[in-house]
Amino acid sequence: MKVINVQVDGLEDAVANGFYDWVAQHDADVVCVQNLKAKEYQLSDKVLYPDNYNAYFFDGEPDHYAGVAILTRDMPKAIMTGLAFESCDRYGRYIQADFEEVSIGSILFPEIDEHNTLEDKLAFQQEFIEHLKKTKRKRREFIFAGHFAVAHKSVDLSDWKGNKDQPGFLPEEQAFMDQITGPLEFFDAFREANFGENQYTWWPNAEAARRNQDGWRLDYQICTPELRQYVVDAKVDREQTFGGSAQYAATIIEYEFD
């Protein structure tokens, strides 16, 4: 199974710029998309109905803000939206597809902006920790794929010394990721198969993306422990980036199950 996650910074524009053609080329089984910046009813038919995929959307309340989607080649057994806490569900930050072997969620963590303060972002992280604790009690496997808005370790951003006091790499945010991959025993699937440096998914502008400078790895697939043995390949596709002023690249991970 090939799972892709990508922050597109506006789905309608991304599709106009070849996003669905890019998806078809990569032959993904599941594509988790974040930051649609549109409600489902505002999307054109070419966005709502991609060839060879079932598309599901979860809107945020504010206009032109947040929202997530999940594209599936096979029909899922069920679709779930939200995580039952207000800062997630109000802004359309989570949608999940359940399959026979695994549940896959598309998640968009908040950035600091007109809707969220640093305190809001940190509170969301703690709410997600509580959700993971509940997830551990369920008798199935999970992949949480999306934009976490955090660089976990120094290898995950190009200038960690210069950014150690910046949101996205604060000590408490690193501690959040440490808790996920430590006591909670989930794992970062990308780092199971790719130990390389300069593996970034966000850049401040197109020139930085082209040169792979000033990059951060802010996008992850966080998995339940039993899936560790099935990760066979992981990469970031820098050949095609998405976004407006800032640029985002997709994370592509292959698992050895159907």
N, C-alpha and C positions, 0 to 999 in steps of 0.2 A: 504494500500500500504506500503510495506516495502522497504526502501531506504537505501543502504549501500554505504559508501564512504571509500576508503582506498588508502594510498600511498604505492605502492608495491616496489618501488626502483628497477625496472627492471621486466617487465611483463613476459618475457620468463622464467626467473629463478623462479618467483613466481608460474607460472603454473606447472613447473617441480616439485616444492615442494608442490603441492596439492592445489593451489589457487582455481581452478575451482571445485574441489571436495568440498572444504570448502563453496564456493558459493552455490552449489547444496544443501548442508546440511542446509543452512540458508533460502532457499526457498525465495530469494529476488525477488522483482518485477523489481527493477532498481539497478544497481551497477555502481557507479562512481569510476573510477580508475585513479590514477595519477602517473606520473613519470615512463613512459613505458621504457625509455632508449633504444628505438628502433623505427625505422620507420615501417610503416605498411607492406611494401614489404619485410622487413627483418624477420618478424614474421612467425613462423611455422604454418601449417594448424591447429594443435591442439589448438593453441592460437587464431587464426583468427576465428575459428568456434566452440565456446563452445556449448555443448549440451543444447538445450532448450532456448537459448538466441540469440538475434540479437546483434551483436557486431559492434560498430562504433569507428573509431580511428581518431585522429588528430595529425599529426607529427610536431615536431620542425625541424628547419633547421639544427642545429648542429647534428652530429652523436652521438649516445649513450647518449642522453641528453633530459630530459623533455618528453613531449608528454602526451596526455590524451586519455581516452577511456570511453565509456559508454555502458553497457550491459543492454538490455531490454527484458523482457519476452514477452511483447506485442509489436507489430510493432508500432513505433511512427508515428504521422502524418507528422513530418518533423524533419530533423537534421540540426543544424546550427553549424558552427565552427567559432571561433574567436570572439573578442570583438571590432574589428575595431580600435585597437591601436597597434603599432608596437611591443612593448615589450611583449605583449600577443601573438599576432598572429605569430610572427617570431619563437617563441619557442614552439608553439603548446600547449598553456596553457588553452584552453577552448573549450568544445564541449557541445552542448545542444540538448536534445530530447524534442520535443513538444508532449504532449498528450491532450486528450479532456479537462481534468480538470486542468492540471498544466504543466509547463515547468520545466525540471530538467537539471541543468548544472553541469558538472564535471570540476572543476577548480583547477589549480596548481599555487599557488603564488611563486614568486622567493625566493630563499635563497641567501645568500651572498656566491659567488663562483667565478669561473674563468670567468663567463659571466655577473655577476651582482655585483654591489657595494651596500652599504647600501642606497645610494642616489637612485639607480635604484629601489630597493625594495620599498622605501617610495613613489617614483613616481608612481609605479604600483598601490599601494594602493589608491592613489588619483585618478588615472584613473578609478579604479573600483568604487570608490565613485560616480564619474560622471556617470558611467554606471547604478548604482542603482537609481540615480535620474531620468534617462530616463525610467528605468523599472517601476517606480511608476506611470508613465503616461499611461502604457499599461493596457488593460482590461483583465488581466489574472493573475494567481498566479505563483510564481516562487520559486524553491528551488535551491540554489547555494551550492553544496556539494563538499567539497574537502579539500585540504591541504592549509590552510591560513598562515602557518609559523609564527603564533602569538599566544601567550598565553594571553587571554584577561584579566583575573583577577588573583589575588594571589592564589585563589583556583585551578587555572589551571596549576600550576607547583609546584614541590615539594619543591624547595628552592627559593622562590620569593625574599627574602632579598639578597641572594647571586647573583641573576641574574638580579637585577633591572636596571643595566647598560649594559646588554647584548642584542644584536639583538634578536628579538623575544619577548622581554618584555620591550622595551624602552617606555618611556612616550608617544612619538608620535605614537607608534604602538598601545598602549592601547587606545589612543585618537581616532585612526582610527576605532577600534572596538566600542568604545563608540558612535561615530557618526552614525555607522550603526544601532546600537540597541537603540539609543536615537532619535535625530532629524529626521533621515530617517525612523524610525519606523519599520525596519525589526527586526527579533528576532532570537536568537540562539535556534534552536529547541531542542537540547540536554538538555539544562537547563530548558526547559518547563516540562520535565518529569523525570529528574535525577538531584538531588541536592547534590549528594554524593561527598565526597572528594576523592582524589587519582584516579581520572578518567582520566588517561593519554593515549595518542595515540602515543607517541614517547619516546624512551629511547636511551641512547648513545651506549648501547651494549646489548647482549643477557642476560647476568647475571643481569643487571639492570632491564631488562624487566621481567625476572623470579621473581625477588624480588619486582618489582614495585617500584624501587627507582630511584631518579634523573629523574623523568618523567615530560613530558610537554603535555598538551592537545593543539595540533596545528591544529586539523582537526574539521571541523564544517559543519553543514547544516544551512545556513542562509536563512530565508524564509520571504515572504511577509506577512503583518500583518493578513490577513484573514485566513491564515492557522493555526494560533495559536490554535484555538479550536479543530483542528483535530489531534494534537500530542497525542498519547496514551502511547508510551513506547520509551525509549532510553537507550542504553547501549554501552559500549566499550567491544569488545571481546578480552580479553587477552589470551585466550586459544590457539589462533593461531596468531603469529606475522609474519611479512614479512620484508625483507630487507637483507642487507649485514652486515656491521659492526654495523650500527644503526638499531634499530628495530621499526616497525610501526604496530599499531593495527587498526582494522576497527571500525568505528562508525556505529551503526545500529539503525535506527529510524523507528517506525511504525506510519503511519497516518491512520485515520479512514475514508478513501475514497478509491474508486477503482482506 
